[in-house]
């Protein structure tokens, strides 16, 4: 713990705040590990996976779904969708 002065020439304890370098170092270490795991996981995660990838989340999945459904309407083709709630279906798999 490192005490820092909130005000110049602080004498009382209320005039100081403390920081812990360990929490900052753990954030740096976590960022390094996270980056390494992301680079290794790119080879294992498929192109059609939305989630667990930077820039591929729910918004992108909804955009793709909307694009596909609009194209099916445009060309008068049927579209079948299936949504699975994996929390409730965990006993099935």
Backbone torsions as a table, in degrees:
resi	resn	phi	psi	omega
1	UNK	NA	132.7	-179.5
2	UNK	-118.6	120.3	178.4
3	UNK	-80.1	134.1	175.3
4	UNK	-121.2	143.9	-179.7
5	UNK	-78.8	131.2	172.6
6	UNK	-76.2	-39.7	-179.5
7	UNK	-121.2	155.8	176.7
8	UNK	-65.2	139.9	178.3
9	UNK	57.5	41.6	178.9
10	UNK	-71.5	134.8	-179.4
11	UNK	-111.0	-38.9	-177.0
12	UNK	-85.0	161.9	-180.0
13	UNK	-63.5	-32.5	-179.8
14	UNK	-66.1	-19.1	-179.9
15	UNK	-85.4	2.6	-179.8
16	UNK	-121.7	156.6	169.8
17	UNK	-132.4	156.4	-177.7
18	UNK	-116.7	148.9	172.4
19	UNK	-124.6	153.2	179.3
20	UNK	-115.3	112.5	-179.7
21	UNK	-62.6	-22.8	-178.9
22	UNK	-65.1	-42.3	-179.7
23	UNK	-64.1	-36.0	178.3
24	UNK	-69.1	-40.7	179.5
25	UNK	-67.3	-35.6	178.4
26	UNK	-66.9	-34.1	175.9
27	UNK	-65.3	-40.3	178.0
28	UNK	-65.0	-45.4	179.4
29	UNK	-63.5	-41.0	178.1
30	UNK	-62.5	-40.2	178.4
31	UNK	-64.4	-41.5	178.9
32	UNK	-63.4	-47.3	179.0
33	UNK	-63.2	-42.2	-179.9
34	UNK	-61.5	-43.0	179.1
35	UNK	-64.5	-42.0	179.1
36	UNK	-65.7	-40.9	179.3
37	UNK	-66.0	-41.4	178.9
38	UNK	-61.0	-41.7	-179.3
39	UNK	-67.4	-37.2	177.9
40	UNK	-72.3	-35.7	-176.3
41	UNK	-73.1	-22.2	179.4
42	UNK	-56.9	-33.9	-179.8
43	UNK	-72.0	-25.3	-175.0
44	UNK	-96.2	-25.3	-177.5
45	UNK	-88.3	129.9	-177.3
46	UNK	-71.8	165.2	179.5
47	UNK	-66.4	-29.6	-177.4
48	UNK	-88.3	5.4	179.1
49	UNK	-81.4	124.3	175.1
50	UNK	-110.8	118.0	-176.7
51	UNK	118.4	152.9	-178.8
52	UNK	63.1	13.4	176.0
53	UNK	-132.9	141.7	178.4
54	UNK	-68.5	128.2	178.6
55	UNK	83.8	3.9	178.7
56	UNK	-130.8	84.3	-179.0
57	UNK	-121.9	-157.1	-177.0
58	UNK	-63.1	-39.5	-179.4
59	UNK	-60.6	-43.7	179.9
60	UNK	-66.6	-38.2	178.1
61	UNK	-64.2	-42.1	178.7
62	UNK	-65.2	-39.3	178.0
63	UNK	-62.2	-45.0	178.7
64	UNK	-64.0	-44.0	179.4
65	UNK	-61.6	-42.4	178.6
66	UNK	-65.0	-42.1	179.0
67	UNK	-61.3	-45.5	179.9
68	UNK	-64.5	-43.2	-179.4
69	UNK	-66.2	-37.5	176.7
70	UNK	-65.3	-38.8	178.0
71	UNK	-66.4	-39.6	178.1
72	UNK	-64.5	-40.5	176.7
73	UNK	-64.9	-39.7	-178.8
74	UNK	-63.4	-40.2	-178.4
75	UNK	-99.2	10.7	177.5
76	UNK	52.9	48.2	176.7
77	UNK	-109.0	153.4	177.5
78	UNK	-78.1	149.6	178.6
79	UNK	-133.9	126.8	178.2
80	UNK	-115.8	130.9	-180.0
81	UNK	-121.2	147.5	175.6
82	UNK	-135.7	129.4	177.2
83	UNK	-115.3	132.9	-178.6
84	UNK	-118.8	126.4	173.7
85	UNK	-92.0	100.3	-173.5
86	UNK	-68.0	-23.4	176.4
87	UNK	-67.1	-44.2	-179.3
88	UNK	-81.2	-22.5	-177.7
89	UNK	-98.2	14.0	-175.0
90	UNK	-63.8	-28.7	178.7
91	UNK	-75.3	-18.1	-178.2
92	UNK	-75.8	-38.5	-175.8
93	UNK	-86.6	NA	NA
